[in-house]
Amino acid sequence: MELKKNKLHQTPVWWRRLKEQVIEKFFLVHGMLAVLILMGIFSLLFIEGFPAFKALGLKSFFFSTKWNPTSFVQESYGILSILISTLMVTFGALLIAVPIGIATAAYIADVAPPRVREVIKPVIEVLAGIPSVVVGFLGIIVVGPLLSRLFGTSNGLNAINGSILLAVMALPTIISISEDAILSIPQEYKNASLALGANKWQTLIRVTIPSAMSGIIAAVMLGMGRAIGETMTVLMATGNAPAMPHSFLDSIRTMTATIAIELGETVQGGIHYRSLFVIGFILFLMTFFVNLISDLVLEKYQKVNR
Amino acid sequence: MMKINWKKMNEKLGFSVLRLATLVVIFILFFIIYDIVSKGISSVNWEFVTDKPRKGMTEGGIWPAIVGTFWVSLVTVIFSVPIGMFAAIYLNEYAHQGRIVRLIRLAIRNLSGVPSIVYGLFGFSLFVLMLNFGLSVLSSGLTLGLLTLPWTITASEEALKTVPMSYREGALALGATKWQTIRSNVLPYAVPGMLTGTILGLARAAGETAPILFTGVAFFWPILPKFPDALFKQFMALPYHLFIMSTQHHEIVKVRPLAYGTAFILIVLILLMNTVAIWIRYRFRKKYKRI
């Protein structure tokens, strides 16, 4: 009771309670902002894109390969070819980045001595921080000429180039999340395997990595999300040909690159402008579901390993 | 005997493959840095850094792009750091596990996966058109602020997590309210970690191109307005300048040294920020180990 005379306690209790409540609500509002922003992006893209969708119809968007919004004869808004181009470079990127990424993660988490790990981890972080425009620049100047010499094509700005660059962009994500997954496997699992006479390699391949599989899948999904959404590298290094690709040696144009190139030239509120928002909306949905799936996988795996 | 040898060989071979993959990743980073630095350094001199582009951007320097990147990053930080910090304080200090927290976390994770070009579309539609900020430093900075928000929140939360529970319990046991506890016993110790996250987020924002494409970046904008007029003007930015110089310029081969120089400055800037951030975190961790 003596405490009540203390200066700190001169303010009435109800006032302090109210103040605390207000402060808590203040922080809550900021937390909820993330939800609001996500919903805002969803609805704004939808509102801006919907009229084009309504005017052109599902069929001309998804089942036509012809993207030619500025044609004088007949404008066409088929996104099939740019959608397939996006999926193609993403697939190519994962083909490169997944094996390298998982192997690196396994090395960092399971094989490397602590000292080496201390060095490699910042390297991965710095790689994640390299701007995509710099990677795209090197794609034009270094990877492009290399590819054209290798395959005898006139220039190296094609889907392979894009895939290689996207792999570089997706690697840090895949490595760091797979590494977390592998590190979180309890030592008992490994000890049990080692006690049965398996060596470290067998333990890694047959016990540790399979147990970490869901985390690794989540890592791959997130890497895929990055590759789908990457803009500058594919804009610079894939040659910008909005046609149906037939092979990895073709020049292509992805969904992201199409938005980047064309939005500046469109009339606000026109069909072309709105159709670019439709592409943005589809991109948003694609990455949203990729993230959601990886989220669900991660959650399940955290429950199993607890 | 033979079998054991096979097993050993397998192990050796397997580990070498893993090591090789790691070396490939390290090689990629060092190749990027080496190529840009070795070919870019010869174009960089005092004039290149402090002059504006001249003669249709075939000569001169990149000063306006450096200034533009600085202003935009400043807006980004002012917008995203406080919000990120407050959100992290809610998540780590106040929230109880439940639906709302799960929803917020889901939103944060999804926001970090939204493609940067989609942020660009959103920023264009919201800031440039609806709020009528026009093509400007402000629109671009806010767009990048939204983009970096998930990172700022996550980094701030990580920083708050490193503060030992006993610090909070000590204050609470003395009768301090929750907010008093956070203010006096949690935040001061979490600041270095938050700083690390902030700088890393800033480095990413400074290198982003896609979100600023439609929200205010300009091909050529040599005027350097004073603050706060600069906020509502278009600007040049380092990453966009590099993009222009390497793909859109009418004399691409001739301006290649300028492109390399721009890439050099951009890379050095970002590496510097990364190094500072990693260094702060390193010191911070060491300090905690001693406590």
Interface residues (C-beta under 8 A of the other chain):
Chain A: L3 R16 K19 E20 I23 E24 F26 F27 L28 H30 G31 M32 L33 A34 V35 I37 L38 G40 I41 L44 L45 E48 P99 I100 A103 T104 A106 Y107 I108 V111 A112 I120 P122 V123 I124 E125 V126 L127 G129 I130 P131 S132 V133 V134 V135 G136 F137 L138 I140 I141 V142 V168 L171 I175 N199 K200 W201 Q202 L204 I205 L222 G225 R226 I228 G229 E230 T231 M232 L235 M236 T256 I259 A260 L263 G264 Q268 L276 F277 G280 L283 F284 T287 F288 V290 N291 L292 D295
Chain B: K7 K8 N10 E11 G14 F15 V17 L18 R19 L20 A21 T22 V24 V25 I26 I28 L29 I32 D35 I36 I83 F86 A87 I89 Y90 L91 E93 Y94 A95 I100 L103 I104 L106 A107 I108 R109 N110 L111 G113 V114 P115 S116 I117 V118 Y119 G120 L121 F122 F124 S125 L126 L129 L146 L149 P150 I153 G175 T177 K178 W179 L200 A203 R204 A206 G207 E208 T209 A210 L213 F214 P239 Y240 L242 F243 S246 T247 R256 A259 A263 L266 I267 I270 L271 N274 I278
